[in-house]
Amino acid sequence: MSGHSKWASIKHKKAATDAKRGAAFTKVIREITAVARAGGGNPEMNPALRTVIDRAKSINMPSSNIENAVKKGTGELPGVTYEEVSFDAYGPGGVAMLITGLTDNKNRTTAEIRNLLSKKNGSLAGPGSTSFLFSKKGFISIEKEKISEDELMDIVLDAGAEDIQSEGAYHEITCELSDLEAVKEALKNKDIATVTAEMTMIPSSTVKIVGNEAKQLLALMEALEEHEDVQNVYANFDISDEEMEKISQE
């Protein structure tokens, strides 16, 4: 869990000050279109769409952009058809990685991801090489200052939460994906704001890395997530808080 939660925290801090807001919008619009195409354009009937629309609103995406992305997915407006892709890979220190994305040209994206990995001390692996290490879960993070861990536990456990960890500045909740909406609703009913509420992939085991390998891994993950076709990068790393602090100051 530590690897995912620390990377989620890094991404949140980065997003708060990121000048590349346009790139963030592009990725979310692409995801809205794909999810609407797969499950329909009604958020009440398509929980995956509801989740990604919530994320779009959290980065202040205009409602008109969201509506147009949904209509492109349902065919009411013309748009590009995106295909889901996933890549098994290894990063520095033998860290297992799972890269997911949406593309209109799988061959091009595969070549670009392979090239990016090789330049950044990683390597593409065969299908299934690393993906078996990850389980699909719901993930929610909340700022610690909003609520105590004990109070939070009372609210979310009844709604289906499996685990709560309090690391750094955040409480982090995991649950079965099917329970994500119920847990979100329980928090909403108590007026508790979430930082992150999404589907994620949690590794069954982690690899501890330090020093230059830790620095290289975080640089690789950031480079991958900046690729326009990449939606998410999951990895089973464990880097200590002290090491993370040292890297962030360099």
Backbone as a ProteinNet text record, in pm:
[ID]
protein_1_A
[PRIMARY]
MSGHSKWASIKHKKAATDAKRGAAFTKVIREITAVARAGGGNPEMNPALRTVIDRAKSINMPSSNIENAVKKGTGELPGVTYEEVSFDAYGPGGVAMLITGLTDNKNRTTAEIRNLLSKKNGSLAGPGSTSFLFSKKGFISIEKEKISEDELMDIVLDAGAEDIQSEGAYHEITCELSDLEAVKEALKNKDIATVTAEMTMIPSSTVKIVGNEAKQLLALMEALEEHEDVQNVYANFDISDEEMEKISQE
[TERTIARY]
82	0	85.1	201.1	280.9	320.1	359.3	399.3	287.4	168.6	56.3	20.4	10.6	-36.8	61.2	190.5	289.2	285.4	271.1	263.3	135.8	25.5	-100.2	-82.9	-9.9	14	100.4	203.8	290.6	207.6	124	43.6	-53.1	-110.8	-205.7	-136.7	-19.5	54.2	94.8	136.4	181.5	63.5	-50.2	-167.9	-213.4	-192.8	-237	-160.7	-38.5	43.8	85.2	30.1	75.4	28.1	123.7	89.2	29.3	46.8	-0.8	-145.3	-229.2	-369.1	-436.2	-395.2	-452.1	-429.2	-310.6	-279.1	-367.5	-391.2	-478.3	-620.3	-668.4	-801.7	-812	-710.3	-711.9	-727.5	-654.3	-659.5	-797.2	-852.5	-982.8	-1092.7	-1085.2	-1183.2	-1179.5	-1059.7	-1043.8	-1107	-1087.1	-1143	-1295.4	-1348.2	-1494.4	-1554.8	-1495	-1544.4	-1544.7	-1433.9	-1422.2	-1521.2	-1536.2	-1625.7	-1771.8	-1805.3	-1942.9	-1974.1	-1875.1	-1895.4	-1919.1	-1846.2	-1854.5	-1980.3	-2024	-2132.6	-2250.9	-2252.2	-2364.4	-2335	-2412.1	-2384.8	-2456.5	-2531.4	-2603.4	-2520.2	-2466.8	-2383.4	-2454.8	-2587.1	-2661.9	-2664.5	-2653	-2655.5	-2514.8	-2416.5	-2279.5	-2185	-2161.9	-2078	-1937.4	-1880.2	-1746	-1746.5	-1853	-1865.6	-1882.3	-1962	-1983.6	-1851.5	-1767.5	-1638	-1546.7	-1539.4	-1448.3	-1501.1	-1633.1	-1689.5	-1658.4	-1666.3	-1629.4	-1484.5	-1398.1	-1256.4	-1238.6	-1315.3	-1308.7	-1349.2	-1452.9	-1498	-1393.6	-1321.2	-1221.5	-1103.7	-1080.7	-975.4	-1036.1	-1162.1	-1231.4	-1251.9	-1279.9	-1311.4	-1450.4	-1464.1	-1596.4	-1700	-1823.2	-1931.6	-1950.9	-1929.1	-1948.2	-1848	-1724.6	-1624.1	-1666.3	-1719.9	-1765	-1880.4	-1978.5	-2096.2	-2056.5	-1966	-1922.2	-1846.9	-1766.3	-1691.8	-1787.6	-1893.2	-1994.1	-2064.6	-2102.1	-2173.4	-2087.4	-1957.1	-1867	-1862.5	-1871.8	-1871.3	-1998.1	-2111.5	-2239.5	-2272.9	-2191.6	-2215.1	-2300.8	-2343.2	-2424.6	-2341.5	-2209.6	-2115.6	-2005.7	-1948.8	-1839.5	-1714.8	-1640.3	-1519	-1431.8	-1311	-1215	-1252	-1233.1	-1253.7	-1120.9	-1122.2	-1001	-1008.9	-896	-884.1	-806.7	-855	-781.7	-655.8	-545.1	-419.5	-360.2	-284.8	-210.5	-75.7	24.4	160.2	218	273.5	348.5	492.6	554.1	690.3	764	894.2	979.4	1054.6	1068.8	1142.5	1271.2	1344.3	1467.3	1444.5	1543.7	1532.3	1442.1	1401.8	1314.4	1170.6	1130.4	992.8	898.1	789.6	688.4	597	566.1	482.4	368.7	255.8	142.3	99.7	104.9	76.8	-52.7	-149.4	-275.9	-299.7	-368.5	-391.2	-505.7	-525.6	-626.7	-559.1	-572.7	-503.3	-588.2	-559.5	-623	-526.5	-407.5	-308.9	-220.6	-261.1	-192.1	-46.1	-17.9	120	211.7	163.3	243.3	268.6	162.5	175.3	270.6	259.5	348.6	494.7	523.7	661	711.6	625.1	666.1	688.6	603.4	619.9	746.9	771.9	894.6	1018.2	1016.3	1128.7	1149.7	1039.7	1046.9	1103.9	1056.6	1106.6	1256.8	1301.2	1442.5	1531.3	1480.9	1558.6	1565.3	1467.3	1456.2	1480.8	1566.5	1609.3	1497.4	1403.4	1298.1	1294.7	1202.3	1190	1047.9	1003	871.3	880	777.4	775.6	661.3	658.5	553.3	418.6	308.4	173.6	153.6	103.5	77.4	195.6	312.7	433.7	423	358.5	345.8	200.6	107.3	-32.1	-94.1	-46.1	-103	-74.4	21.9	57.7	-38.6	-126.2	-212.6	-359.9	-432.8	-577.1	-651.4	-762.5	-843.1	-920.4	-904	-968.9	-1021.1	-1110	-1148.2	-1051.1	-1013.9	-916.7	-966.5	-967.7	-1011.6	-909.9	-870.9	-783	-850.2	-824.6	-886.1	-778.9	-777.6	-680.4	-707.7	-599.5	-613.2	-679.5	-656.7	-711.1	-863.2	-923.4	-1068.6	-1142.9	-1077.8	-1147.5	-1047.2	-1079.2	-989.2	-1006.1	-905.5	-910.8	-1026.1	-1047.7	-1155.6	-1293.6	-1314.7	-1442.7	-1463.6	-1356.1	-1363.5	-1396.8	-1335.8	-1358.8	-1506.8	-1566.2	-1708.2	-1797.1	-1758.6	-1840.3	-1824.2	-1699	-1673.8	-1678	-1651.6	-1650.8	-1788.9	-1891.9	-2028.5	-2067.4	-2000.7	-2032.4	-1957.2	-1862.5	-1792.1	-1641.7	-1584	-1438.8	-1368.7	-1256.9	-1180	-1067.9	-1005	-885.5	-871.7	-816.3	-782.3	-639.1	-557.3	-421.6	-403.8	-333.5	-307.2	-157.6	-119.3	21.3	39	143.7	170.5	53.5	6.7	-99.7	-239	-248	-375.8	-421.4	-553.8	-616.8	-641.1	-610.5	-629.1	-716.5	-825.3	-925.6	-920.1	-921.9	-936.4	-1063.4	-1123.6	-1246.8	-1258.1	-1351.2	-1382.2	-1436.8	-1406.5	-1450.9	-1602.8	-1672.9	-1819.6	-1874.6	-1790	-1833.1	-1788.4	-1716.3	-1660.2	-1768.6	-1875.4	-1980.8	-2048.6	-2068.3	-2132.7	-2045.2	-1914.6	-1823	-1818.7	-1811.9	-1813.9	-1941.8	-2055.1	-2183.9	-2188.9	-2132.6	-2129.7	-2049.1	-1939.4	-1856.1	-1927.7	-1991.8	-2064.4	-2176.4	-2244.6	-2354	-2306.7	-2178.3	-2119.5	-2039.2	-2052.2	-1982.7	-1831.5	-1777.2	-1632.2	-1575.2	-1492	-1434.6	-1323.7	-1318.4	-1213.2	-1111.1	-985.9	-880.2	-880.6	-890.8	-892.9	-1003.6	-1077.5	-1177.5	-1182.7	-1119	-1101.6	-1076.5	-1080.1	-1035.6	-883.4	-821.2	-676.3	-638.1	-510.2	-457.3	-359.1	-390.1	-308	-219.7	-87.4	1.2	-10.5	9.2	2.6	129.7	240.8	366.6	442.8	540.3	615.6	765.5	838.5	983.7	1041.8	1127.7	1189.3	1305.5	1305.6	1417.1	1464.3	1592.1	1654.5	1747.9	1799.6	1905.3	1871.4	1967.7	1954.9	1842.1	1821.6	1713.6	1577.6	1560.7	1434.4	1411.9	1517.4	1509.2	1475.7	1542.8	1518.4	1375.3	1324.1	1189	1085	1096.5	999.1	1007.3	1128	1143.4	1078.4	1092.9	1030.1	878.1	823.4	677.4	621.4	693	646.5	650.2	758.1	769.6	659.5	628.4	521.7	386.8	358.5	228.1	213.9	325.6	318.5	288.3	300.9	268.4	118.3	78.6	-62.6	-154.5	-102.3	-186.9	-196	-114	-109.3	-209.2	-294.2	-391.4	-340.3	-281.5	-233.5	-108.9	-24.5	92.9	88.3	89.4	88.4	221.4	272.7	401.3	405.6	482	483.7	606.7	644.2	761	726.5	828.9	818.7	940.9	919.2	1026.1	993.5	1090.6	1066.2	1031.5	962.1	926.3	1051.2	1156.8	1281.7	1342.4	1338.1	1393.2	1310.8	1179.6	1091	1118.8	1137.8	1165.1	1296.5	1396.9	1528.3	1518.9	1445.2	1430.3	1354	1250.3	1167.2	1243	1349.6	1427.1	1540.9	1567	1677.7	1638.8
-121.7	0	126.2	118.6	239.1	303.9	221.9	277.3	355.2	293.4	361.4	490	484.5	600.8	716.6	685.9	793.7	855.8	772.8	826.2	907.9	862.3	937.6	1074.9	1079.9	1206.7	1299	1243.7	1321.9	1381.8	1298.7	1344.2	1454.7	1439.6	1540.2	1674.5	1672.5	1797.3	1859.7	1775.5	1823.2	1884.1	1818.2	1866.7	2002.9	2024.9	2150.5	2270.9	2247.7	2358.5	2339.3	2238.2	2200.9	2300.7	2354.8	2449	2375.3	2244	2166.8	2121.2	2212.6	2178	2126	2180.9	2136.7	1989.3	1939.3	1796.9	1711.8	1759.3	1686	1679.3	1790.8	1793.7	1693.8	1690.9	1602	1456.8	1416	1275.8	1241	1332.4	1305.1	1304.4	1395.9	1398	1266.2	1217.6	1090.8	976.4	979.4	872.8	881.3	1001.4	1018.6	961.4	994.1	946.3	793.6	732.6	586.8	519	574.4	514.6	530.6	646	666.5	572.1	549.4	456.4	314.6	276.5	139.3	114.3	215.8	190.2	283.7	373.1	465.3	600.8	700.1	837.3	886.2	798.8	839.3	804.6	904.7	876.1	796.5	810.8	736.1	586.3	551.9	411.6	358	445.5	408.5	460.9	382.7	428.4	471.3	403.5	440.8	582.1	614.5	749.3	851.4	817.6	908.4	940.1	836.3	854.9	947.1	927.1	1009.6	1152.5	1168.6	1304.2	1377.7	1307.2	1368.1	1414.8	1331.6	1368.6	1490.8	1495.3	1610.8	1738.6	1728.9	1845.9	1888.2	1789.9	1821.1	1900.7	1892.6	1974.1	2093.5	2125	2244.3	2242.8	2126.1	2118.7	2177.8	2265.1	2324.2	2216.8	2241.2	2145.4	2118.2	2219.8	2201.7	2100.5	2100.7	2003.3	1861.6	1848.7	1717	1667.1	1754.6	1715.4	1674.2	1749.8	1717	1584.6	1558.1	1431.6	1313.4	1329.4	1223.6	1201.2	1309.9	1298.5	1234.3	1259.4	1193.7	1043	1007.5	866.2	795.3	864.4	801.4	814.1	888.8	903.7	1022.4	1103.9	1222.2	1330	1326.1	1414.1	1327.7	1369.9	1291.8	1296.6	1188.2	1184.8	1065.8	1066.8	958.4	838.8	719	596.7	556.2	546.8	509.4	364.7	297	157.4	151	67.2	48.6	-32.4	9.6	-65	-80.2	-186.6	-202.2	-265.7	-227.3	-275.6	-323.2	-444.2	-495.1	-448.4	-402.1	-349.9	-364.8	-345.5	-342.2	-210.3	-155.8	-31.9	-55.8	50.4	38	-38	-119	-196.2	-317.5	-352.9	-469.2	-444.3	-317.4	-282.1	-322.4	-392.4	-431.7	-313.6	-293	-180.8	-227.9	-159.9	-183.1	-46.6	-32	96.1	80.3	167.2	158.6	287.2	274.7	393.2	378.6	484	489.7	546.9	478.4	522.6	501.3	580.7	559.5	488.6	450	379.2	294.2	169.5	84	59.5	39.2	12.8	130.4	251.7	370.7	383.9	366.4	380.8	277	152.6	46.5	81.1	127.3	163.8	279	376.9	493.8	458	370.9	329.8	245.5	156.2	74.6	164.7	263.5	355.8	437.9	486.4	567.6	485.3	361.2	274	249.6	219.6	188.2	309.4	429.4	551.1	584.6	534.9	573.4	454.6	361.7	250.6	152.2	136	37	-54.3	-149.6	-239.8	-292.1	-308.9	-367	-517	-575.4	-719.6	-784.7	-915.4	-987.4	-969.5	-983.1	-969.3	-1063	-1008.7	-1087.9	-1102.2	-1052.7	-1067.8	-998.3	-882.8	-807.5	-785.8	-789.1	-754.1	-846.5	-970.5	-1064.8	-1021.3	-931	-884.3	-777.4	-726.8	-613.8	-654.7	-598.3	-622.1	-489.9	-493.6	-373.1	-339.7	-217	-174	-31	6	145.5	211.3	335	406.2	547.1	587.3	722.3	779.3	904.5	970.6	1097.1	1125.2	1238.7	1306.8	1437.3	1509.2	1480.7	1451.7	1415.2	1524.4	1649	1759.8	1766.2	1695	1698.6	1614.4	1505.2	1410.2	1316.7	1268.4	1174.2	1034.9	951.3	815.5	735.9	751.2	676.5	717.1	846.8	895	844.1	849.2	804.9	656.7	579.7	434.9	403.9	476	453.5	478.1	573.6	609.3	510	475.7	402	250	196.5	50.4	-8.3	58.7	10.8	21	112.4	132.7	35.9	-41.2	-140.7	-124.3	-28.1	-10.5	-134	-171.5	-287.5	-248	-132.7	-95.7	55.9	106.5	248.5	258.3	336	364.2	514.4	559.4	702.2	725.3	767	791.9	937.9	1001.3	1140.2	1230.2	1305	1403.4	1349.4	1220.1	1167.5	1040.3	1026.4	897.4	832.7	703.8	634.6	511.7	507.8	402.8	313.7	182.4	90.1	8.5	-29	-108.9	-186.5	-280.6	-346.2	-240	-255.2	-155.7	-140.2	-250	-246.7	-165.5	-141.1	-64.5	81.2	120.6	255.9	363.2	347.3	448.8	460.1	345.5	348	419.8	396.3	463	612.9	649.5	791.4	858.8	789.9	845.9	865.5	769	779.8	901.9	927.1	1043.9	1173.6	1171.5	1289.5	1327.2	1226.3	1251.5	1317.5	1301.8	1363.7	1489.9	1533.6	1653.9	1645.4	1527	1507.6	1508.4	1607.1	1621.9	1520	1463.1	1369.1	1437.1	1392	1439.1	1354.5	1222.2	1126	1025.4	989	882.3	816	700.3	641.7	492	428.7	290.8	290.7	195.7	183.1	36	10.4	-126.1	-135.8	-220.6	-234.6	-359	-346	-462.4	-556.2	-684.8	-784.4	-786.3	-733.8	-724.8	-603	-557.1	-438.6	-466.3	-381	-390.2	-262	-275.6	-157.8	-109.6	16.3	72.2	202.5	232	349.7	416.7	534.3	601.1	633.1	610	646.8	570.3	443	364.6	425.2	474.1	538	664.4	741.6	864.7	833.4	731.1	691.5	641.9	565.8	512.1	623.2	719.9	828.4	911.9	928.9	1001.4	925	792.6	709.1	718.4	708	712.7	847.1	954.1	1086.2	1100.1	1049.3	1056.9	977.1	859.8	777.7	848.2	906.2	971.2	1098.1	1154.1	1272	1234.6	1104.4	1060	1073.5	1129.6	1163.1	1041.3	923.8	804.7	729	765.9	694.5	757.8	673	720.3	700.4	583.6	554.3	467.3	486.1	400.8	347.7	216	151.3	79.1	79.8	13.5	-35.9	-142.3	-202.9	-161	-33.5	13.4	52.1	50	102.5	190.8	319.3	415.3	482.8	488.7	546.4	694.4	744.5	886.5	974.1	930	1007	1016.3	902.9	897.8	985.5	981.4	1063.5	1212.9	1247.6	1387.8	1433.5	1346.9	1378.8	1399.5	1309.8	1319.4	1446.9	1478.8	1595.3	1726.4	1727	1850	1866.8	1764.2	1772.3	1851.8
0	0	0	68.9	88.5	-43.3	-141.4	-270.1	-334.4	-338.7	-403.8	-331.7	-199	-125.6	-135.7	-133.9	-145.6	-284.8	-387.7	-523.4	-540.3	-481.8	-488.7	-423.8	-312.8	-244.5	-329.4	-392.5	-480.6	-594	-655.6	-769.3	-726.5	-607.1	-560	-540.6	-475	-452.8	-586	-678.7	-809.3	-886.3	-880.2	-953	-901.9	-771.9	-711.6	-765.8	-813.5	-862.2	-1007.6	-1072.1	-1206.1	-1311.6	-1387	-1494	-1613.3	-1618.1	-1732.9	-1711.8	-1667.8	-1642.2	-1768.9	-1882.7	-2010.1	-2034.1	-1997.2	-2014.4	-1924.6	-1803.2	-1710.2	-1765.2	-1820.2	-1879.6	-1994.3	-2080	-2196	-2154	-2051	-2006	-1948.9	-1869.3	-1808.3	-1914.2	-2010.6	-2119.8	-2196.3	-2223	-2294.6	-2214.5	-2083.1	-1998.7	-1991.8	-1980.3	-1978.7	-2106.7	-2220.5	-2349.8	-2356.4	-2311.7	-2316.6	-2221.9	-2102.3	-2002.4	-2044.6	-2103.6	-2152.3	-2267.7	-2354.7	-2466.2	-2414.1	-2310.2	-2258.4	-2175.5	-2097.7	-2003.2	-2011.2	-2111.7	-2124.9	-2063.2	-2104.4	-2065.1	-1940.7	-1872.2	-1751	-1627.3	-1555.4	-1438.2	-1329	-1323.1	-1221.3	-1251.5	-1378.4	-1418.9	-1449.1	-1450.4	-1486	-1377.5	-1271.6	-1159.3	-1200.9	-1300.3	-1346.1	-1404.3	-1476	-1532.3	-1420.5	-1320.9	-1207.6	-1138.3	-1120.8	-1053.3	-1132.4	-1262.7	-1342.7	-1359.3	-1361.1	-1364.4	-1234.8	-1122.3	-993.7	-996.6	-1057.8	-1066.5	-1157.4	-1265.8	-1355.9	-1282.1	-1202	-1125.6	-1022.5	-967.3	-864.8	-920.5	-1054	-1115.2	-1189.4	-1151.5	-1202.4	-1353.3	-1407.9	-1549.9	-1574.2	-1673.3	-1702.8	-1737.5	-1695.7	-1720.3	-1868.8	-1951.8	-2095.8	-2152.5	-2100.6	-2144.1	-2107.3	-1985.5	-1937.8	-2024.4	-2047.7	-2127.1	-2269	-2330.4	-2466.7	-2471.1	-2368.4	-2362.9	-2351.6	-2270.7	-2256.5	-2390.7	-2457.4	-2585.4	-2693.9	-2690.2	-2785.2	-2758.4	-2630.2	-2594.2	-2636.4	-2625.3	-2658.3	-2807.4	-2881.2	-3024.7	-3062.4	-2964.1	-2994.1	-3063	-3039	-3108.5	-3170.1	-3284.1	-3342.4	-3254.8	-3252	-3170.3	-3204.1	-3150.4	-3173.2	-3086.2	-3139.2	-3060.9	-2996.8	-2864.7	-2792	-2745.6	-2752	-2710.8	-2578.7	-2486.8	-2361.2	-2386.7	-2324.8	-2333.9	-2194.4	-2174.3	-2049.2	-2079.7	-2001.7	-2021.6	-1889	-1889.7	-1775.4	-1792.6	-1685.3	-1696.8	-1564.7	-1572.8	-1453	-1450.7	-1330.2	-1312.8	-1236.7	-1205.3	-1127.7	-997.3	-958.6	-835	-845.9	-969.1	-987.2	-948.4	-939.7	-903.7	-1016.6	-981.3	-1078.9	-1107.5	-1236.3	-1276.3	-1366.5	-1354.8	-1443.2	-1495.9	-1628.8	-1693.8	-1772.8	-1749.2	-1822.2	-1900.4	-2013.4	-2094.4	-2192.3	-2270	-2375.8	-2499.2	-2612.2	-2732.5	-2857.4	-2960.6	-3090.4	-3186.2	-3135.9	-3216.8	-3124.7	-3104.5	-3007.4	-3044.8	-3173.6	-3215.7	-3183.9	-3211.8	-3182.2	-3032.3	-2953.1	-2808	-2750.1	-2796.9	-2747.7	-2774.1	-2894.4	-2930.9	-2844.2	-2820.1	-2741.5	-2594.9	-2539	-2399.6	-2384.2	-2479.1	-2474.8	-2477.4	-2564.6	-2578.6	-2451.1	-2395.1	-2273.4	-2157.5	-2143	-2036.4	-2050.6	-2171.6	-2191.4	-2163	-2191.6	-2165.5	-2017	-1940.5	-1798.9	-1705	-1745.5	-1659	-1625	-1718.3	-1701.8	-1822.7	-1822.1	-1937.1	-1947.6	-2071.9	-2096.7	-2073	-2011.1	-1982.3	-2059.3	-2061.8	-2131.2	-2063.6	-2139.6	-2083.1	-1963.6	-1853.1	-1733.7	-1640.2	-1679.9	-1597.9	-1462.4	-1460.5	-1335.4	-1293.3	-1389	-1357.7	-1252.8	-1244.2	-1146.5	-1002.8	-984.1	-849.7	-797.8	-885.2	-848.9	-845	-748	-735.6	-748.7	-821	-842.5	-714.3	-665.6	-542.7	-555.1	-464	-449.8	-353	-379.9	-296.1	-271.6	-144.7	-106.1	-8.4	-29.9	66.6	117.9	246.2	315	399.3	400.5	482.7	630.1	703.3	844.8	928	889.3	967.7	960.9	863	845.8	949.9	995	1082.2	1148.1	1267.4	1335.2	1275.2	1293.5	1237.9	1298.3	1429	1495.3	1442.2	1425.1	1371.3	1228.7	1151.6	1012.9	1004.6	1093.3	1094.7	1119.1	1210.9	1242.7	1121.3	1037.6	920.8	806.6	775.1	650.2	662.5	780.6	792.3	765	813.4	789	641.5	570.3	427.6	337.4	395.1	313.9	304.6	377.5	372.9	429.8	369.5	415	509.6	480.7	556.2	558.8	668.2	679.4	729	657.8	702	708.8	810.3	825.2	811	689.8	660.4	622.2	676.3	640.5	674.7	576.7	600	568.8	530.9	481.3	552.6	564.2	592.2	457.2	444.4	316.6	336.6	260.8	273.9	150.4	170.8	58.3	77.5	-34.9	-31	-161.3	-164.4	-290.9	-386.1	-513.6	-611	-609	-585.6	-583.1	-464.9	-363.3	-245.9	-250.5	-355.4	-360.2	-352.7	-429.6	-431.4	-294.8	-226.7	-94.9	7.4	1.7	95	65.3	-63.3	-100.9	-50.7	-66.8	-24.7	126.7	201.2	347.4	391.6	322.7	354.4	314.7	198.8	150.8	247.5	301.2	394.9	523.3	555.4	674.2	639.3	512.7	465.1	480.8	453.7	462.6	320.5	291.9	158.2	136	16.6	-19.3	-109	-98.2	-187.5	-313.9	-293.4	-403.7	-378	-480.9	-470.9	-607.3	-620.3	-752.4	-745.4	-863.1	-875	-880.9	-812.3	-820.8	-822.7	-838.7	-836.2	-720.3	-623.8	-503.8	-517.6	-495.8	-507.2	-387.3	-412.9	-305.5	-221.4	-276.2	-202.1	-253.1	-173.9	-213.7	-213.2	-285.2	-294.3	-235.9	-135.9	-73.5	-159.6	-194.2	-271.7	-207.7	-228	-166.7	-267.5	-228.2	-302.3	-446.1	-533.3	-672.8	-742.7	-702.4	-764.1	-732.6	-609.9	-572.2	-655.6	-670.4	-749.5	-896	-950.6	-1089.7	-1109.4	-1012.5	-1025.4	-1029.3	-938.6	-936	-1063.7	-1116.4	-1243.5	-1358	-1357.4	-1460.4	-1452	-1330.9	-1315.3	-1360.2	-1327.8	-1368.7	-1520.8	-1582.3	-1728.9	-1796.8	-1743.1	-1800.1	-1789.8	-1674.7	-1655.3	-1739.4	-1783.5	-1869.8	-2015.1	-2048	-2183.3	-2205.4	-2318.3	-2339.1	-2341.8	-2375.6	-2382.7	-2250.1	-2152.3	-2023.5	-1927.1	-1870.6	-1771.8	-1628.9	-1602.9	-1467.2	-1470.5	-1370.3	-1350.7	-1208.1	-1194.6	-1063.1	-1044.3	-921.7	-896.2	-752.6	-730	-595.9	-515.7	-525.4	-450.8	-307.3	-222.8	-87	-64.7	-53.2	-27.6	105.5	196	328	317.3	420.5	422.6	417.9	487.5	490.4	350.1	279.3	144	50.1	65	-18.2	4.6	129.9	163.6	101.4	108.3	51.4	-99.8	-168.3	-313.7	-351.5	-276.3	-309.1	-294.7	-215.7	-193.8	-294	-375.4	-471.1	-596
[MASK]
++++++++++++++++++++++++++++++++++++++++++++++++++++++++++++++++++++++++++++++++++++++++++++++++++++++++++++++++++++++++++++++++++++++++++++++++++++++++++++++++++++++++++++++++++++++++++++++++++++++++++++++++++++++++++++++++++++++++++++++++++++++++++

